[in-house]
Each structure stands twice: as C-alpha cells, then as structure tokens.
Amino acid sequence: MSFGQILVATDFGDSARCALDLAVEMSRKFEAQLTLVHCWEAPTYSYGGGLYVPVDLVTPIEKAATLALEEALSELKKRVPSAKSVLRSGGAWEEILVAAREIRADLIVVGTHGRRGLNRALLGSVAEKIVRMAEVPVLTVHASRESK
C-alpha cells in the first residue's frame, strides 16, 4: 500500500502533535504530499428559536485560527518543505472529511483524546466520526504518556 496524499488534522493539542509527527514520518517514507488541516467554529446561542450572536465573534476566532495554522505550517515546513495547509470553518469532523475529498487524500491522520464513558457520549469523538465516515483509511494517534 502506498500513500501519495496525506491529510493530518490539528487542534494544536498534544494528540494532534503526536499525529503530526507520525504523519511527517509517513510522508517521508511514502514520498507523499502532506497537508495540515485545522477547523474552527464560532459559538452560537439560541434564544426563542433563533440564533443570536451578541458581538462579532467570528473575526477574532478566524484571525486566531489563521495565525495558529500559519505558525504550525511554518514549523512543519522546516521538516517537510512541500507541506501545505487548509483552514476550514464548521464542524471539525465534517470539514476534515470535505478537505480530504478536496485534496484527494489517500490517508487521514488524526489525534484522539481517548475519552471514554460519559465524556465521550456527551462530547462525541471527532476521530470516531472521521473513522466511521471517511472514504479512505484513517490512522488515529493517542498522545504519548510523556506529553501528558
């Protein structure tokens, strides 16, 4: 099996850093294009059946996400000069899958927090949804014990 296009998702956390490290190794081994994707979502509030956002939350969140992704890509390019990035707005698992289709990824690499029980039931799992819905193989990576 060979991978020519690897998409790695990041939320800039420990498990995402571990996933990125593994994706870098795999991109080198398979001489694959590596694309880093980050998804951001603005919080919304619902009152009386309508959505309400009291102030412009979108602009500062989008700016912060853009800056964080630019910094991450700059660091990544030191290791993989041809690396690219994609910034998406919306639900993480859905947007990661859209990005994977757009770049024609052969593999998706994603970190997982390893939540269990009630936390998983209430919060859901982005990694789990990606695994279930992806059209290509998905590699999930837990943060190492040293990084916790």
Secondary structure per residue as TSV (DSSP state, phi and psi in degrees):
chain	resnum	aa	ss	phi	psi
A	1	M	-	360.0	140.6
A	2	S	-	-132.2	149.1
A	3	F	-	-123.1	126.1
A	4	G	S	-102.9	-21.6
A	5	Q	E	-138.9	111.5
A	6	I	E	-112.3	128.9
A	7	L	E	-107.5	127.9
A	8	V	E	-121.5	128.0
A	9	A	E	-90.2	146.3
A	10	T	-	-139.5	140.4
A	11	D	-	-116.4	9.8
A	12	F	S	71.5	12.1
A	13	G	S	-89.3	-178.8
A	14	D	H	-60.4	-47.0
A	15	S	H	-66.4	-34.6
A	16	A	H	-67.0	-36.8
A	17	R	H	-65.7	-39.9
A	18	C	H	-65.2	-40.4
A	19	A	H	-63.1	-41.5
A	20	L	H	-64.1	-42.9
A	21	D	H	-58.6	-43.6
A	22	L	H	-67.9	-39.9
A	23	A	H	-62.9	-37.4
A	24	V	H	-62.1	-47.2
A	25	E	H	-58.9	-43.8
A	26	M	H	-68.0	-37.7
A	27	S	H	-65.1	-35.1
A	28	R	H	-68.8	-46.8
A	29	K	H	-60.7	-44.3
A	30	F	H	-94.9	1.7
A	31	E	T	51.7	47.9
A	32	A	-	-100.4	152.1
A	33	Q	E	-70.9	136.2
A	34	L	E	-114.9	127.5
A	35	T	E	-123.9	128.4
A	36	L	E	-97.1	129.1
A	37	V	E	-121.8	137.9
A	38	H	E	-130.1	137.6
A	39	C	E	-117.3	136.7
A	40	W	E	-125.5	154.0
A	41	E	-	-144.5	130.4
A	42	A	-	-82.4	137.7
A	43	P	-	-70.8	145.4
A	44	T	-	-128.2	157.0
A	45	Y	E	-124.9	145.3
A	46	S	E	-116.9	125.3
A	47	Y	E	-132.4	127.4
A	48	G	T	58.6	34.1
A	49	G	T	86.2	-5.4
A	50	G	E	-117.2	156.8
A	51	L	E	-83.9	142.3
A	52	Y	E	-140.9	125.9
A	53	V	-	-122.8	111.0
A	54	P	S	-67.3	-28.8
A	55	V	S	-139.5	170.4
A	56	D	-	-74.4	95.3
A	57	L	-	-90.0	-22.7
A	58	V	H	-63.6	-49.8
A	59	T	H	-58.1	-51.9
A	60	P	H	-67.2	-33.7
A	61	I	H	-67.4	-44.6
A	62	E	H	-63.7	-41.2
A	63	K	H	-62.7	-43.9
A	64	A	H	-64.2	-42.0
A	65	A	H	-64.5	-42.2
A	66	T	H	-62.1	-47.6
A	67	L	H	-62.2	-46.2
A	68	A	H	-61.9	-41.2
A	69	L	H	-68.9	-39.5
A	70	E	H	-61.3	-41.8
A	71	E	H	-65.1	-43.4
A	72	A	H	-64.1	-40.7
A	73	L	H	-66.7	-39.5
A	74	S	H	-59.3	-44.8
A	75	E	H	-65.7	-41.5
A	76	L	H	-63.5	-37.9
A	77	K	H	-65.3	-19.7
A	78	K	H	-67.9	-27.4
A	79	R	H	-99.3	-36.7
A	80	V	-	-134.7	89.0
A	81	P	T	-56.6	-28.2
A	82	S	T	-88.1	2.6
A	83	A	-	-60.0	149.4
A	84	K	E	-126.0	172.4
A	85	S	E	-139.7	157.0
A	86	V	E	-135.8	129.9
A	87	L	E	-109.1	126.9
A	88	R	E	-125.3	149.8
A	89	S	E	-114.4	128.6
A	90	G	S	136.5	-168.4
A	91	G	-	-62.0	129.7
A	92	A	H	-56.9	-53.1
A	93	W	H	-64.0	-38.6
A	94	E	H	-67.1	-44.8
A	95	E	H	-70.8	-32.3
A	96	I	H	-64.1	-41.8
A	97	L	H	-67.1	-37.8
A	98	V	H	-63.0	-45.8
A	99	A	H	-61.4	-40.6
A	100	A	H	-61.0	-42.0
A	101	R	H	-66.3	-42.3
A	102	E	H	-61.7	-40.8
A	103	I	H	-91.8	-0.7
A	104	R	T	59.4	50.4
A	105	A	-	-64.1	142.4
A	106	D	S	-95.3	-16.8
A	107	L	E	-153.5	139.4
A	108	I	E	-114.0	130.0
A	109	V	E	-115.7	127.8
A	110	V	E	-142.5	139.3
A	111	G	E	-78.3	154.6
A	112	T	E	-133.7	140.9
A	113	H	-	-81.9	-17.0
A	114	G	-	72.3	31.2
A	115	R	-	-65.1	149.0
A	116	R	-	-136.0	166.5
A	117	G	H	61.0	-136.4
A	118	L	H	-62.3	-40.2
A	119	N	H	-56.6	-43.6
A	120	R	H	-68.5	-40.8
A	121	A	H	-64.6	-40.0
A	122	L	H	-79.5	-42.5
A	123	L	H	-90.0	-22.3
A	124	G	-	74.0	177.4
A	125	S	-	-134.7	115.6
A	126	V	H	-58.9	-47.4
A	127	A	H	-59.6	-43.0
A	128	E	H	-62.9	-42.2
A	129	K	H	-65.8	-38.7
A	130	I	H	-63.8	-45.1
A	131	V	H	-58.2	-44.6
A	132	R	H	-70.4	-33.5
A	133	M	H	-103.7	-13.1
A	134	A	-	-68.4	147.2
A	135	E	S	-92.4	-4.5
A	136	V	S	-128.7	166.0
A	137	P	-	-58.2	147.1
A	138	V	E	-126.8	130.1
A	139	L	E	-108.5	119.6
A	140	T	E	-100.4	141.7
A	141	V	E	-130.6	126.2
A	142	H	E	-86.5	150.6
A	143	A	-	-64.7	141.9
A	144	S	-	-69.2	156.4
A	145	R	G	-61.4	-31.3
A	146	E	G	-65.4	-29.8
A	147	S	G	-85.9	-6.8
A	148	K	-	-87.8	360.0
